[in-house]
Amino acid sequence: MAAVDTWGSGGDTWNEGGGVSASYDDHANYGNGNCNGCGQEKHDGVDCPNGDNDDNRGEDFDNDKCFGCGETGHRRAECPTAGDRDNDKCFGCGETGHRRAECPSAEEMTCRYCKQPGHMIKDCPDKPPMRCENCGEEGHMKRSCENARKINRDHVADVSTDEAMSKIKQAVAERDVDDAKEGVQEYVKALNGEITYKDFQQVLIDQDINLWFIPVERSLLETFTNMDWQGNMGKKYSVTYRFSEKPDRPCEVEGWPKDRDEILTRLEDAGDVVSNGKPLCSNCKQVGHIAKSCTEEKVENMGDKPKVSCSNCQEDGHRIRDCPIPRVDKFACKNCGQSGHKASDCEEPPNPENVECRKCQEKGHFAKDCPQGGGRACRNCGQEGHIAKECDQPVNMDNVTCRNCEKTGHFSKECPEPKDWSKVKCSNCEEYGHTKVRCKQPPADAINGGGDGGFGGDNSYDNGYSNTNDNFDANPVPEDSFQDAGTGYDDQGQGSGGW
């Protein structure tokens, strides 16, 4: 369980696992106030049934009142006179032609702390000294703090080191990462946070406990950093909890520590990913201040937004999950076009109209019947006289296409790119975007043992080649029959014709 560090009374909560959550006391009671959209009680503007949010605009949109010109029927962002300073209304005196910051008859300033006129809160004599929410010391704020963070571990259970170590051993035996992290935090608290990652890792090695703090270098956002158990931030490496000192996936090999000595050396400059507590300016994109306090020239917001394209209909403006056009089943039978079975199991007679020749890319015939002639060659080496599973040449990875990124040179199980869940089909509900393990639908009566359409089926080569969708087929089929390997027809498994 990730540790949480809390400072101050302002409600800011720091999570050692990364990220910041802000809790406000008045937000919980907001439902007792009035909606800022319609003025009614028991709801806010976001949930207003009569409000102007994007989901509930409807017929009430014509009653929306512009905060710029005061007219109805549009909002300030769409106001045709929004750029006219002469129509700006001062919130101080109510006159037009200027804003409150430029008001010649503005009210006398009032302190927001003591409520007395004549000074601002920063100059208030009754206000207590500022206290940093990062280190807890007085005289500065967290955005300019250079001290180590004061970590609050009140939420961590008070146990002895022996009890914490027993919990860690049990978590390792059960391979439960959350319990292992919780046990680590309890162990650290029992020692008052004085133990380091390196020292703790050495303790685990001495006791032959297979829990490893693997330090790897990661690219973090500007508002995040790595922090150790003593609150020192700005560490180079991010710690990840593993049950083996070796990488689990081929894509993790690069950047992984080579041996135990390198693990211990890196842990001296490693920590958990946390928020650094400093704001990011939306104007200059620098850390340490907000746009209101930015000294750089204001950048005009042109309203450019990244384009969202649908991979189903190839149109812009929506994602595939919101596409109104029926989803194309990429795993449907290549013979009859129906879902639920492969071309090799299709009961319909062969339909040559759906066959595309791999040689000339024309439909209506297989490559073996191509009018352009030429023998059927091995898909691995390109030579005639044998098929791919009988080829004695090394595997030609240039002919292998990954099902995840659709690039050549590797299988999907070794793909360095993130998994494209839009290509994963659940075998339980027949929908895309998840596997049957994460399916929220009840289990089907008959589960297809052929897998869930995910990318876990890239098996190692059997007799030279794998039975996968990566352009190789290890199972020969009888002549004049269909073999659907996910990519289309396979005439005799020899790969010169089909899809």
N, C-alpha and C positions, 0 to 999 in steps of 0.2 A: 504494500500500500504506500503510495507516494506521500511524503511528508508535507505538511502545510505549515508555513511560517506566517504569523500574524503580527502586525505592528499597529500601534496607535489605536485611537478610538474612532477613526474615521471610517472603519469598515472595510479597508483594503486588505485583501487576503492574498498572500503569496503562496504559490504552489511549487514545491521543489521539483515536481515533475514537469514544470513548464506551464506558462499561462498565468493569467491574473483574473480573478473574479472579484467583482465589487458588489458588496451587499449594502443596502441602504435601509435604515429603520423605517423611514417614511414610505418606502415603496410598498411594504407589506400592508399598510393601511390605506393605500391609494384608492382601493375600491370603495372606501367610505366617503370619498369626495365626489366632485362633479366631473363629468366628462368634458374635456376641453373641445369636443367636437359638437355635441348637441346640447350640453348643459345638464343632462340627466344624471342621476346617481347610479351607483353600483357597477360602474364599468369605466374604463378609460378610453382615450381616443383610438388606441390601436384596435380594441375589440368593439368599437361603437357600431351598432347595427345601422345607425343613420349617419355615420361619419363619412369622411372623405378619403379613407384609405383605398388602396388600389382594388381590394376585393369587394368593397361595399359602396363603390361610387354610385353606380346604377342611376336611378332616377333622381337621387338627391344631389347629383353633381351640379345640376343647374342652380341649386341653392347655395353652392359654395361661395364664400365671400373672400375677395382678394384683400390681402393685408396691405397691398401697395396703394391701389386706387380706391378701395372700398366698394367696388362694384361686384355684383354676383355673376356667376356663370363661368368663372375661371379662377385659377390660383395665382399667387404672386409670381411663381416660377414661369407662368405662361402669360403674365400681364403684358399687354402691348405697350404700356407706358412705364414699365419697370425701370427703364434706363433714364427716364426723365427726372432729373433732380428737382425740378420745379414742382413736381407732384408729390415729392416725399413729404410725409407727415411726421412732425416732431412728436415724440412720445412724452415730451416734457410739458410743452405749452399747448400742443394740439394744433399749432399753425402749420401750414404747408410751406415748402420752399427751402427747408433745411431739416437736418436731422438733430437728434438730441445732443450729440457731441458738439454741434455747432450752434446750439440754441443761445441767443443773446440774453434770454430771460430765464435761464435754467434755474431750477431750485437749488438751494444750498445743499452741498453734499452732506450725507449722513453716514456715520460709521456703521457698518454692518455688525459690529460686535457689541458696542455699548449703546447703539442707537442714538448717540448724541450728534448734533450737527457740528460742522466746522472742520472735520478731519476725516481721513479715510482709515480703513481698518489697519493698514500697514503702519500708520502713525498713531494708533490708539495707545494712550498711556496705560489703559486698564487691561490690555490684551497681554496674556502671559507669553513668555518667550517661546518662539517657534521651536518645535521639536522634530527632528528628522525621523521619518517613518522607516528609514532603512537601518540606521545604527542606533537610534534611540537617544542621541545626544542633542543638546540644545545649540542654537545659533545658526543652523542652516537647514535647507530642505533636501529631500531625498534626491531630487534631480541633479543637485550639485554635490552629492555626498561621494567621497572617495574612500570611506572607511569600510571595514568588513561588515556584512549584514548581521544584525542581531537575530538569531534564529529562535523562534518560540516553538518548543516541543511539548507544550502542555497537552496536545491532543494524542501524544504517544503514550502508551501504557507504561506504568512504572513497574518494571520487572528487574530481576537480577541478570547478570551476564550469563549465568548458566541456563536460566530459563529461556533467555533470548536465543542462545546458541542451540538449545534443544529444538526450538521452533524452527530455526534455520535448517537443521539437519532433517527434520520431518518434511519441510517444504521442498528440500532438494530431492528427498526420496520420492515424493509425490510429483515433483517437477512443477510446483506451483510458484510462479514468479511473484504473484501478489503477496503471498504469505512470506516468501523469502525477503522481499523488500520491507515488509512490516517487521520481520524479525531483525533485520539489519538496523532499522531505525531504533528499535527498542534496545539493541546492543549499544548503539552509539549514545543514546540518552543515558543508559546505565553508567557510561564512562564520562558523562557531562560533555559530550561532544569533543573530547580531546584526542580521539583516535582518528587517524587519517586513512584514506583509501588504501594506501600502500601497506600500512601496518596491519590493517584488517585483512587484506588479501594474503599477507604472509601468515597470519593466524589460520586462515582457512586452508592454506597449503600445508601447514604443519600438521593440522588435524585431518588431512586427507578428505576435505569436504569440497565437492565439485560445484562450488558457486564461485563464479568469476566476474570480477568487475573489468569488463573489456573497454579500454579507452580508445576511441576512434575520433578522428578529426572530421567535423561536420561543418557545413556552411549554415550559419544561423541568421535569422532576421536581425535587423538592427536593434530591435527592442528586447532581444534575448541574449543570454550569456550563460557560461558554465560556472557553477558555484560549488565549492567543496563543503565539507561538514562543519568547517569553522567559519563559514560565511564569506570567505575570500572569493571574489568574482573575477571574471576575465581569464579563466583557465582555458587552455588551448584545446583540450580533448573533452569529449562528452562520454560519460560512463553509461554503458549498457549492461544489464544483468544477463548472464548466460550460465548454462549448466555444463559448458564445455569450453576449454581454452582454444578450440579449433573452430573455424567458421562453419556455419551450417549450410551455407549456400555458396555456389561458385562466384556469385556477384559480390560476395563479401570479402573475398580473398584480398583484393586490392585495398590497402589501408589497414589491414588487420595486423596486430602485433605478431612478429615472427616467432617469438619464444616467450618464456616466462620472465626472463630478465627484462625484455622490452616492455612487457605488461607492467612490471613493477616500476620501471623508469618513467613510463608515461603517466602512471597514476599520481606521480608527484605534481603533475600539472593538469589534473583532470577534475571534473565535477559534474553535477547534475544540471540539466538545462532548466533555467528559471528565467523569469522576466527581470530585466535590469532595473525596472522601476522608473525609467526615463521615457518621456513622451516623444513621439515622432511628429515633426512638423509636416503638415500636409502641403505646405507651400514650397519649402526648400528641400524637404525630405531629409533634414538633418535631425539628429537625436539631441534632446536636451531642452527643447522648448516647443510651444504650440504655435500655430499659425498666427494667433492673435498677437503674440509677442515677437514674431519674426521680423528681423531688420532687413531682410532681403526684399527686393521688388516683388510685389504681389503678382503671382502668375494667374492669368485669367483662365478660368475653367471653361474649356471649350466643349465640355460635355461628351468627349470621345469615350466610348465604352468598347471593351473588347467584343468582337463578334462571336456569337454562339452559333455553331453550325450543327445541323442534324446529320448524322451518318446514315440515317435510313432513307430520307428523301433528298439529301444533299442541299437543303435550303437553309437559309440563315434565319435567325430569330427565335429558335427553340432548340431544345435538346432532344435526343432520341426518345427519352422517357416521356416527353410531352408531344411526340409527333402524332398528328391526327391520321396519318396514313398507316394502314396495317403494317405491322412489322414483317419484313421479309425473313422467312425461316432459312437460314444458311445451312441448316442441317437436314433439310427436307430431302426426300428421295429425288435423285437426279433423273429418274426415269419418268415417274408420273407426277412429280411435283408435290406430293402429299407428305405431310409430317407424320412422324411416328415409326418410320422404318427406313432402312437403307435400300439403295438400288439393288444390292445383291439379294435382298429378301423380298423384293417387289414381286407381287403376283400378276401385275399387268404385263402384257407382251412388250418386248423391247421397242422403244420409241426412238428411232434414229433422228427424229427432228430435234431432240434435246441433246444430241451428241455433238460435241465440238472437237474437231480434229486438233490434236496438239501440234501438228506439223504446219498446217496451213491456216489454222484458226477459223475454218469454215465449218458450218453445221451440216449434219446429214450423213456423216460417215466417220469411222474410226481412222486413226493414223495408219493402221495396217491396210486399210482399203483406200488410202489417199491416192487420188489420180495423179498426184505429182510424183508418185513412185518412191523408191527408197525402202530399204529393209528396216525392220524394227530393231532399234539399238538399245543397249543398256542405259538406264537412266543415271547410273553412277559414272561410268567411264566414257559413255558415248559410242562404244564399239559394238559391232553386230556379232551375232552368234551366241549370245547368252543374255539372261535377264539379270536384273539388279541383285537379287538374292544369291545368285551364283557367281557374282563378280569377285575376283580375287584381288582387285585393286583397293587401295585405301579409300576410305570414305571421302568423297568430294563434297566438302561443306558448301561449295559454291552452288550446289544443286539443292541444298536444304533451305526451305523457307519456314521461318518462325511463324506460328499461328497467332502469336501475341502482337508483335510489332510489324509482321509481314515483311521483314527484311531477311536477306539470305545470310548464311554463314553460321547459324546456330539454331538449336532447337528451342522450343518455347520454355522448357524447364530451366534453360541456362540464359534466358533473356535478361539483359540488364535493365530493360525498361520496366516501369510499373505495369502491373497486370491490367489489361483492358477488360474491365468487367462487362462492358457492353457486348463482348463476344462470347461471354460465358452463359451457357444455357442450363437451367436447373432441370434435372431429370424428374423432379417431383411435380412441379407446377407448370413445367414447359415454358417458363418465362425467362427472359434474359436479365443479367445484372447480378446474379448470385448463384451459388451452388446449393445443392440440396441440404448441406450442413447448416446453412444460414436461412433456409427456406422457412417462412412464417406460416405456410399452408400446412394442413394436416398431412401426414404421410399417405401416399397413394397406396391403393390396394396391391398393385403389382409394381414393384420397383425394377426398372431396367438395370440389369447387372452390368451394362456396358459403360457405366460412368455417368457423370452429370454434365457433360459438355464442357468441363473445365479444362485447364491446361496441365493437369497432373498426369496425363497419359503418355508423356514422352518417355517411354521405356528405353533401356539400353538396347543396343543392337542384339538381335537374336539371329544367329546364322549370318551375321554380317550387317543386318539392317533392322530397324525398329518398326513395329507395327503401329505407327503413329500417323498423324496427319501431315508430318513434315516431309512430304513428297517422296516417301519411301514406303513400301509395303512388303512385309515379311511373309505374307501368306499367299501362295500361288492360288489361282482360281482356274477352273476349267475353261477351255476355249469357248468362245461365243457366249460367255456369261458376263454379268456385270459385277464389278467390285467397287463399292462405294467406300472410300477411305476418308470421307470428309471433304475431299477435293474434287470428286466426280468419278466418272467411269474409269476403270482400269482394265483394258483389254489384255488378259493373260498376264497382268501385273508387270508388263514390260515397258510401260511408260512413254511410248511415243505418240499415243492417241488417247482421247478422252477429254476430261475437263481440264 
